Amino acid sequence: MKTIHIGLLGCGTVGTGVARLLIDQRDLIAERLGAVLELKRVADIDITRDRGLALAPGVLTTDARSVIADPQIDIVVEMIGGQGVARELILGAIAAGKPVVTANKALLAVDGNAICRAADERGVDLGFEASVGGCMPIIKTLRESMVGNRIRRMTGILNGTCNYILTKIGEQGATFAEALAEAQAEGFAEADPTLDVEGHDTAHKITILSALAYGMPMNLADVYVEGISRLTPQDIRNAEEFGYRIKLLAISKDAGDAVEARVHPTMIPLENILSSVSGPVNAITVTGDAAGDVLHFGRGAGMMPTASAVVSDIVDIARNLLAGIGRRLPLLGCQPERVRPVPVLPMDELNTHYYIRIMAADRPGVLSIISGILGEHEISIKSVTQKGRKNTGPVPVVMLTHRAREAAVQQALRQITALDVIAEPPMLIRIEDENGSD
């Protein structure tokens, strides 16, 4: 049986998981592939730590470049992360004619166009299933399973940290800070959680998916990004009372001559299946014109779920090598010459429903002033409640609007914020309700 040699760059959490699968499932994979995947070299800055892996002498090295230069290495697996040395090593492996597997969503979102171009020019494969959704085969779905569909929209929960935090706020009434501390204690959040909670990790992922869905270059710069750090238990409760649940959503839609690509806290109806996704789990609904709605659900991060996706890419590329047919699939869903720029719809042009919470002085006429400003900007109020009235201090005025234009809503809120009866900047949450037409 033929042996295919794997070079692993980076043996941290996920890299260790990849090595463990290749070793522990060696026979099972060989039965399914028809070849043996041998982990020949593993590069890491720390080769003394016990990872619980049965590696032969000489496999571990601190010299990642020697792995790329090794003529016996057939596939290079990059698990270092980041955008510095990882980019250099991936491009080095491609230049050496070696196919690459990576889970590096940040690098792909920023430099994916250049990396894909290099792989196209060299004629080598690039696998990145694990860059989005962990064990969910969403990239395979877009590139293969739904190849006969025009993708109409994608709506997903793509960050388990944020979903865990929002679940804790909703179920326990915890503050954002309390829920974040619990997520860190459970290992679901990093010590510096900024990339997750401010939406940037999710933006990296929807950038990659949008490129695959619409045959466009990766365009992170134009993705609108807003995190969850301003959300309060009060907003979570208010949403439930209106029949919604708040999730940090990645949203990408075919808008005709443009594409919507945005990440922000979103209210979705309780009957929407995504509203029931709780804890550190990812889920995404992809809507195609032929298939309709297709749901993927699973662990979006962690050692073994992510390693599972990495090994899937390794096996796919190994099959190509065995058949001598590299580059069976175009990297960005379309043939390279057909990938073309598609503008991302400016956020100001978004037209949707809104939840607005305004902390206002409890005085006669204040609600009338607020309503008047909204009316001046052609924003129609669907419902309004004034909660927790007190003799002193501001009270929350909570509104749901009919469909309105983002630019008009933002202008109105700036005008409202400037009023001396407003205690703090208003809270704005967009509503995604496909059944809502008004």
TORLUM-74716 format. One record per residue (C-alpha): x, y, z. Coordinates in Angstrom, 3 decimals. Example, Ala and Ser with C-alpha at 12.3 -4.5 7.8 and 13.67 -1.06 7.14 Angstrom:
TORLUM-74716
[node [12.300, -4.500, 7.800]]
[node [13.670, -1.060, 7.140]]
END
This chain:
TORLUM-74716
[node [0.000, 0.000, 0.000]]
[node [1.331, 3.425, -0.955]]
[node [2.456, 5.792, 1.807]]
[node [1.758, 9.537, 1.715]]
[node [3.991, 11.577, 4.001]]
[node [2.591, 14.455, 6.042]]
[node [4.553, 17.408, 7.425]]
[node [2.846, 19.180, 10.313]]
[node [3.787, 22.782, 11.134]]
[node [2.644, 23.685, 14.629]]
[node [1.724, 21.207, 17.342]]
[node [-0.397, 23.236, 19.706]]
[node [-3.941, 22.299, 20.627]]
[node [-5.326, 21.656, 17.138]]
[node [-2.015, 20.447, 15.735]]
[node [-1.861, 17.852, 18.503]]
[node [-5.396, 16.789, 17.619]]
[node [-4.418, 16.351, 13.973]]
[node [-1.400, 14.263, 14.936]]
[node [-3.518, 12.161, 17.281]]
[node [-6.080, 11.401, 14.567]]
[node [-3.411, 10.507, 12.016]]
[node [-1.783, 8.137, 14.508]]
[node [-4.820, 6.652, 16.254]]
[node [-6.945, 6.289, 13.108]]
[node [-4.082, 5.241, 10.845]]
[node [-5.604, 1.877, 9.926]]
[node [-9.153, 3.191, 9.545]]
[node [-8.001, 5.992, 7.253]]
[node [-5.879, 3.552, 5.226]]
[node [-8.934, 1.319, 4.719]]
[node [-10.950, 4.263, 3.396]]
[node [-8.191, 5.987, 1.432]]
[node [-6.295, 3.041, 0.037]]
[node [-2.992, 4.470, 1.245]]
[node [-1.195, 5.064, 4.531]]
[node [-0.930, 8.604, 5.857]]
[node [2.352, 8.787, 7.717]]
[node [3.134, 11.737, 9.981]]
[node [6.766, 12.060, 8.962]]
[node [7.789, 15.440, 10.391]]
[node [6.319, 17.718, 13.072]]
[node [7.697, 21.221, 13.614]]
[node [7.070, 23.280, 16.744]]
[node [8.985, 25.790, 18.846]]
[node [8.598, 23.458, 21.848]]
[node [9.625, 19.861, 21.189]]
[node [10.114, 18.855, 24.846]]
[node [6.504, 19.082, 26.072]]
[node [4.705, 15.764, 26.467]]
[node [1.736, 15.843, 24.079]]
[node [0.691, 12.255, 24.695]]
[node [1.718, 11.308, 21.145]]
[node [3.659, 8.216, 20.133]]
[node [6.092, 9.898, 17.746]]
[node [9.173, 8.118, 16.414]]
[node [12.604, 9.587, 17.145]]
[node [13.539, 12.364, 14.736]]
[node [9.956, 13.307, 13.840]]
[node [9.921, 16.436, 16.014]]
[node [11.930, 19.464, 14.927]]
[node [12.093, 23.169, 15.650]]
[node [12.948, 23.937, 12.008]]
[node [9.686, 24.394, 10.104]]
[node [11.483, 25.290, 6.883]]
[node [13.259, 21.940, 6.884]]
[node [9.851, 20.255, 6.781]]
[node [8.898, 22.201, 3.668]]
[node [12.270, 21.465, 2.074]]
[node [12.065, 17.713, 2.786]]
[node [11.534, 16.077, -0.643]]
[node [9.680, 13.176, 0.955]]
[node [6.914, 15.368, 2.402]]
[node [3.854, 15.130, 0.175]]
[node [1.375, 17.369, 2.064]]
[node [2.123, 20.289, 4.400]]
[node [-0.330, 21.023, 7.216]]
[node [-0.087, 24.534, 8.724]]
[node [-1.413, 24.748, 12.307]]
[node [0.707, 27.651, 13.542]]
[node [-1.915, 30.355, 13.140]]
[node [-1.435, 34.085, 12.845]]
[node [-0.513, 36.098, 9.798]]
[node [3.273, 36.327, 9.962]]
[node [5.373, 33.192, 9.778]]
[node [2.330, 31.110, 8.806]]
[node [1.923, 33.114, 5.588]]
[node [5.616, 32.750, 4.782]]
[node [5.556, 28.990, 5.342]]
[node [2.362, 28.416, 3.358]]
[node [3.698, 30.372, 0.390]]
[node [7.013, 28.538, 0.745]]
[node [5.307, 25.156, 0.630]]
[node [3.260, 26.209, -2.404]]
[node [6.389, 27.459, -4.170]]
[node [7.943, 24.044, -3.491]]
[node [4.980, 22.428, -5.244]]
[node [3.483, 20.933, -2.096]]
[node [-0.267, 21.028, -1.398]]
[node [-1.214, 22.748, 1.860]]
[node [-3.944, 22.280, 4.474]]
[node [-4.677, 25.104, 6.924]]
[node [-7.289, 26.164, 9.465]]
[node [-6.017, 29.750, 9.471]]
[node [-9.176, 31.821, 8.852]]
[node [-7.579, 35.157, 9.809]]
[node [-4.771, 34.654, 7.310]]
[node [-7.154, 33.543, 4.558]]
[node [-9.532, 36.453, 5.124]]
[node [-6.661, 38.942, 4.881]]
[node [-4.254, 37.287, 2.423]]
[node [-6.359, 34.512, 0.923]]
[node [-6.478, 36.075, -2.534]]
[node [-2.690, 36.144, -2.806]]
[node [-2.363, 32.638, -1.379]]
[node [-4.995, 31.224, -3.747]]
[node [-3.355, 33.001, -6.676]]
[node [0.003, 31.428, -5.767]]
[node [-1.595, 27.985, -5.498]]
[node [-3.328, 28.454, -8.867]]
[node [-0.097, 29.509, -10.545]]
[node [1.804, 26.573, -9.066]]
[node [-1.049, 24.130, -9.660]]
[node [-1.243, 22.787, -6.107]]
[node [-4.175, 22.130, -3.800]]
[node [-5.090, 24.265, -0.806]]
[node [-7.469, 22.803, 1.789]]
[node [-9.137, 25.067, 4.371]]
[node [-12.293, 23.275, 5.516]]
[node [-11.324, 23.756, 9.167]]
[node [-11.135, 27.544, 8.790]]
[node [-14.912, 27.897, 9.147]]
[node [-17.238, 25.999, 11.444]]
[node [-14.858, 23.419, 12.901]]
[node [-16.224, 19.992, 12.101]]
[node [-19.119, 21.309, 9.961]]
[node [-18.377, 20.585, 6.261]]
[node [-19.637, 23.983, 5.131]]
[node [-16.846, 24.655, 2.631]]
[node [-17.317, 21.244, 1.035]]
[node [-21.033, 21.995, 0.864]]
[node [-20.510, 25.271, -0.993]]
[node [-17.823, 23.977, -3.351]]
[node [-19.344, 20.568, -4.061]]
[node [-22.749, 19.646, -2.657]]
[node [-24.495, 22.875, -3.732]]
[node [-22.517, 23.443, -6.922]]
[node [-25.768, 23.465, -8.930]]
[node [-27.332, 26.194, -6.785]]
[node [-27.209, 29.939, -6.830]]
[node [-26.663, 30.789, -3.190]]
[node [-29.321, 33.251, -2.077]]
[node [-28.201, 33.791, 1.496]]
[node [-26.174, 32.420, 4.396]]
[node [-27.079, 33.108, 8.012]]
[node [-24.940, 31.612, 10.717]]
[node [-23.702, 31.463, 14.283]]
[node [-19.994, 31.091, 13.637]]
[node [-18.382, 31.879, 16.984]]
[node [-18.935, 29.516, 19.902]]
[node [-17.523, 31.958, 22.447]]
[node [-20.145, 34.584, 21.654]]
[node [-22.928, 32.030, 21.528]]
[node [-21.880, 30.674, 24.931]]
[node [-21.883, 34.187, 26.407]]
[node [-25.284, 35.065, 24.961]]
[node [-26.700, 31.760, 26.221]]
[node [-25.467, 32.494, 29.748]]
[node [-26.869, 36.023, 29.699]]
[node [-30.212, 34.712, 28.491]]
[node [-30.490, 31.710, 30.809]]
[node [-28.919, 33.124, 33.962]]
[node [-29.427, 36.871, 33.617]]
[node [-25.662, 37.290, 33.884]]
[node [-23.985, 40.492, 32.775]]
[node [-21.693, 40.407, 29.773]]
[node [-18.645, 40.576, 32.073]]
[node [-19.903, 37.693, 34.225]]
[node [-20.716, 35.517, 31.221]]
[node [-17.332, 36.248, 29.654]]
[node [-15.513, 35.317, 32.867]]
[node [-17.403, 32.021, 32.961]]
[node [-16.554, 31.354, 29.304]]
[node [-12.876, 31.951, 30.072]]
[node [-13.028, 29.676, 33.112]]
[node [-14.561, 26.906, 30.975]]
[node [-11.931, 27.350, 28.261]]
[node [-14.393, 28.654, 25.672]]
[node [-12.861, 32.153, 25.563]]
[node [-9.281, 33.357, 25.237]]
[node [-7.580, 35.478, 27.872]]
[node [-7.904, 38.314, 25.341]]
[node [-11.349, 37.674, 23.842]]
[node [-11.440, 40.748, 21.590]]
[node [-11.342, 38.887, 18.266]]
[node [-14.312, 36.793, 19.345]]
[node [-16.599, 39.166, 21.248]]
[node [-16.104, 42.126, 18.917]]
[node [-17.099, 40.005, 15.923]]
[node [-13.791, 39.895, 14.041]]
[node [-13.413, 36.105, 14.131]]
[node [-16.908, 35.775, 12.676]]
[node [-16.077, 38.375, 10.022]]
[node [-13.072, 36.313, 8.910]]
[node [-15.338, 33.327, 8.418]]
[node [-18.137, 35.053, 6.511]]
[node [-15.490, 36.628, 4.268]]
[node [-14.322, 33.154, 3.261]]
[node [-17.855, 31.811, 2.794]]
[node [-18.968, 34.806, 0.734]]
[node [-16.042, 34.309, -1.643]]
[node [-17.023, 30.666, -2.144]]
[node [-20.751, 31.345, -2.464]]
[node [-20.568, 34.189, -4.954]]
[node [-17.351, 33.559, -6.879]]
[node [-15.732, 36.756, -5.603]]
[node [-12.341, 37.576, -4.094]]
[node [-12.112, 37.638, -0.329]]
[node [-13.052, 41.115, 0.843]]
[node [-12.730, 41.467, 4.606]]
[node [-12.329, 45.249, 4.463]]
[node [-15.948, 45.844, 3.417]]
[node [-17.602, 43.451, 5.884]]
[node [-19.555, 45.356, 8.539]]
[node [-18.531, 44.174, 12.030]]
[node [-20.178, 44.824, 15.387]]
[node [-19.674, 42.785, 18.559]]
[node [-21.772, 41.816, 21.565]]
[node [-20.055, 43.698, 24.392]]
[node [-22.781, 46.374, 24.712]]
[node [-25.655, 43.905, 25.060]]
[node [-27.393, 43.758, 28.430]]
[node [-29.650, 41.204, 30.142]]
[node [-32.424, 43.751, 29.682]]
[node [-32.048, 43.596, 25.896]]
[node [-32.106, 39.791, 26.006]]
[node [-35.316, 39.852, 28.066]]
[node [-36.930, 42.469, 25.870]]
[node [-36.172, 40.411, 22.762]]
[node [-37.808, 37.336, 24.327]]
[node [-40.919, 39.360, 25.166]]
[node [-41.210, 40.406, 21.538]]
[node [-40.789, 36.796, 20.364]]
[node [-37.122, 36.976, 19.379]]
[node [-33.729, 35.771, 20.550]]
[node [-30.458, 37.660, 20.116]]
[node [-27.545, 35.935, 18.372]]
[node [-24.298, 37.216, 16.924]]
[node [-24.993, 36.411, 13.286]]
[node [-22.874, 36.320, 10.186]]
[node [-25.159, 37.318, 7.333]]
[node [-24.355, 37.151, 3.637]]
[node [-26.965, 37.658, 0.922]]
[node [-27.152, 37.896, -2.837]]
[node [-28.337, 41.475, -3.361]]
[node [-28.387, 41.393, -7.151]]
[node [-25.484, 43.531, -8.305]]
[node [-23.933, 43.418, -4.841]]
[node [-23.565, 41.155, -1.818]]
[node [-24.544, 41.805, 1.765]]
[node [-21.796, 40.798, 4.188]]
[node [-22.255, 41.789, 7.815]]
[node [-21.678, 40.614, 11.383]]
[node [-23.673, 42.013, 14.294]]
[node [-26.025, 41.087, 17.146]]
[node [-29.324, 40.173, 15.537]]
[node [-32.819, 39.430, 16.760]]
[node [-34.280, 36.336, 15.107]]
[node [-37.751, 34.837, 15.682]]
[node [-38.002, 32.097, 18.299]]
[node [-39.322, 29.729, 15.620]]
[node [-36.102, 30.153, 13.613]]
[node [-34.043, 27.019, 14.270]]
[node [-30.903, 29.119, 14.846]]
[node [-32.553, 30.688, 17.899]]
[node [-32.370, 27.332, 19.711]]
[node [-28.626, 26.864, 19.138]]
[node [-27.079, 27.248, 22.577]]
[node [-23.667, 27.047, 24.194]]
[node [-20.345, 26.861, 22.329]]
[node [-21.901, 25.495, 19.149]]
[node [-21.913, 26.753, 15.565]]
[node [-24.748, 26.526, 13.055]]
[node [-25.378, 27.989, 9.633]]
[node [-28.275, 27.927, 7.218]]
[node [-27.381, 28.127, 3.526]]
[node [-30.217, 28.859, 1.124]]
[node [-29.874, 27.801, -2.495]]
[node [-32.349, 28.364, -5.296]]
[node [-32.659, 24.618, -5.919]]
[node [-31.951, 23.041, -2.520]]
[node [-33.754, 25.564, -0.348]]
[node [-32.498, 25.812, 3.237]]
[node [-29.623, 23.533, 4.250]]
[node [-28.593, 23.558, 7.918]]
[node [-25.182, 22.656, 9.321]]
[node [-24.763, 22.271, 13.083]]
[node [-21.771, 21.217, 15.154]]
[node [-18.772, 22.097, 17.267]]
[node [-17.102, 25.082, 15.691]]
[node [-13.845, 24.914, 17.608]]
[node [-11.798, 22.683, 19.887]]
[node [-9.019, 20.203, 19.405]]
[node [-10.766, 17.208, 17.903]]
[node [-13.657, 18.798, 15.944]]
[node [-11.214, 21.090, 14.145]]
[node [-8.712, 18.265, 13.691]]
[node [-11.467, 16.194, 12.096]]
[node [-11.936, 18.851, 9.412]]
[node [-8.177, 19.135, 8.858]]
[node [-7.843, 15.387, 8.344]]
[node [-10.768, 15.496, 5.920]]
[node [-8.794, 17.944, 3.758]]
[node [-5.651, 15.828, 4.042]]
[node [-7.540, 12.776, 2.804]]
[node [-9.162, 14.700, -0.070]]
[node [-5.765, 15.925, -1.241]]
[node [-4.251, 12.468, -0.756]]
[node [-6.935, 11.048, -3.049]]
[node [-5.950, 13.592, -5.692]]
[node [-2.295, 12.634, -5.331]]
[node [-3.128, 8.945, -5.677]]
[node [-5.106, 9.667, -8.844]]
[node [-2.473, 12.048, -10.167]]
[node [-5.076, 14.748, -10.736]]
[node [-4.239, 17.679, -8.473]]
[node [-6.518, 20.727, -8.447]]
[node [-9.779, 18.835, -8.961]]
[node [-11.711, 21.687, -7.300]]
[node [-11.274, 25.427, -7.867]]
[node [-10.188, 27.060, -4.625]]
[node [-12.819, 29.810, -4.534]]
[node [-15.705, 27.831, -5.970]]
[node [-15.350, 29.172, -9.533]]
[node [-12.615, 28.676, -12.071]]
[node [-9.870, 31.237, -11.319]]
[node [-10.538, 33.271, -14.447]]
[node [-14.223, 33.580, -13.516]]
[node [-13.665, 34.943, -10.009]]
[node [-14.669, 38.584, -10.298]]
[node [-15.068, 41.500, -7.894]]
[node [-18.562, 41.858, -6.459]]
[node [-19.268, 45.007, -4.426]]
[node [-20.358, 44.616, -0.817]]
[node [-23.541, 46.566, -0.146]]
[node [-22.721, 49.611, 2.026]]
[node [-24.285, 49.276, 5.446]]
[node [-26.114, 52.586, 5.001]]
[node [-28.172, 50.958, 2.252]]
[node [-29.417, 48.099, 4.428]]
[node [-33.200, 47.996, 4.718]]
[node [-34.544, 46.005, 7.658]]
[node [-36.454, 46.120, 10.950]]
[node [-34.892, 47.500, 14.125]]
[node [-35.071, 47.190, 17.888]]
[node [-34.199, 50.454, 19.625]]
[node [-33.765, 50.948, 23.373]]
[node [-33.433, 54.539, 24.566]]
[node [-32.682, 55.492, 28.172]]
[node [-34.671, 58.714, 28.524]]
[node [-35.754, 61.042, 31.311]]
[node [-39.222, 60.193, 32.617]]
[node [-40.827, 63.485, 31.692]]
[node [-43.993, 64.444, 29.799]]
[node [-43.422, 64.920, 26.092]]
[node [-40.144, 62.997, 25.821]]
[node [-41.675, 60.083, 23.920]]
[node [-43.361, 62.549, 21.582]]
[node [-40.010, 64.236, 20.840]]
[node [-38.345, 60.879, 20.114]]
[node [-41.225, 59.759, 17.906]]
[node [-41.116, 63.070, 16.060]]
[node [-37.421, 62.684, 15.241]]
[node [-37.981, 59.155, 13.973]]
[node [-40.884, 60.398, 11.874]]
[node [-38.752, 63.142, 10.339]]
[node [-36.460, 60.398, 9.059]]
[node [-39.386, 58.306, 7.728]]
[node [-38.977, 55.650, 10.403]]
[node [-42.309, 54.129, 11.362]]
[node [-42.763, 52.667, 14.842]]
[node [-44.314, 49.207, 14.954]]
[node [-44.574, 48.992, 18.746]]
[node [-43.305, 50.928, 21.759]]
[node [-43.143, 50.235, 25.476]]
[node [-41.865, 52.283, 28.397]]
[node [-40.512, 49.984, 31.084]]
[node [-39.646, 50.326, 34.773]]
[node [-41.002, 53.835, 35.352]]
[node [-39.512, 55.559, 38.390]]
[node [-39.921, 58.930, 40.051]]
[node [-36.334, 59.836, 39.236]]
[node [-33.698, 58.740, 36.756]]
[node [-33.921, 57.583, 33.141]]
[node [-36.278, 54.811, 32.035]]
[node [-35.968, 52.523, 29.019]]
[node [-38.138, 53.321, 26.021]]
[node [-38.156, 50.218, 23.811]]
[node [-39.307, 50.310, 20.193]]
[node [-39.611, 48.000, 17.245]]
[node [-39.681, 49.711, 13.860]]
[node [-41.194, 48.819, 10.564]]
[node [-38.691, 48.292, 7.767]]
[node [-36.354, 51.283, 7.512]]
[node [-33.117, 52.333, 5.862]]
[node [-29.977, 52.037, 7.976]]
[node [-28.689, 55.491, 7.061]]
[node [-31.938, 57.113, 8.186]]
[node [-31.968, 55.149, 11.456]]
[node [-28.392, 56.127, 12.269]]
[node [-29.076, 59.799, 11.514]]
[node [-32.158, 59.749, 13.741]]
[node [-30.283, 58.095, 16.601]]
[node [-27.485, 60.656, 16.425]]
[node [-30.098, 63.390, 16.708]]
[node [-31.830, 61.623, 19.610]]
[node [-28.537, 61.041, 21.434]]
[node [-27.859, 64.782, 21.367]]
[node [-31.042, 65.514, 23.380]]
[node [-30.424, 66.555, 26.979]]
[node [-33.094, 64.082, 28.148]]
[node [-31.102, 61.064, 26.869]]
[node [-28.838, 59.378, 29.443]]
[node [-26.697, 57.207, 27.157]]
[node [-26.314, 56.272, 23.491]]
[node [-29.324, 54.215, 22.309]]
[node [-29.046, 50.478, 21.827]]
[node [-29.755, 49.400, 18.245]]
[node [-30.257, 45.772, 17.251]]
[node [-31.179, 44.725, 13.738]]
[node [-33.931, 42.186, 13.193]]
[node [-33.759, 39.362, 10.651]]
[node [-37.277, 38.112, 9.999]]
[node [-37.725, 36.663, 6.527]]
[node [-41.482, 36.628, 7.036]]
[node [-41.624, 40.305, 7.923]]
[node [-42.481, 42.332, 4.819]]
[node [-43.425, 45.700, 6.312]]
END
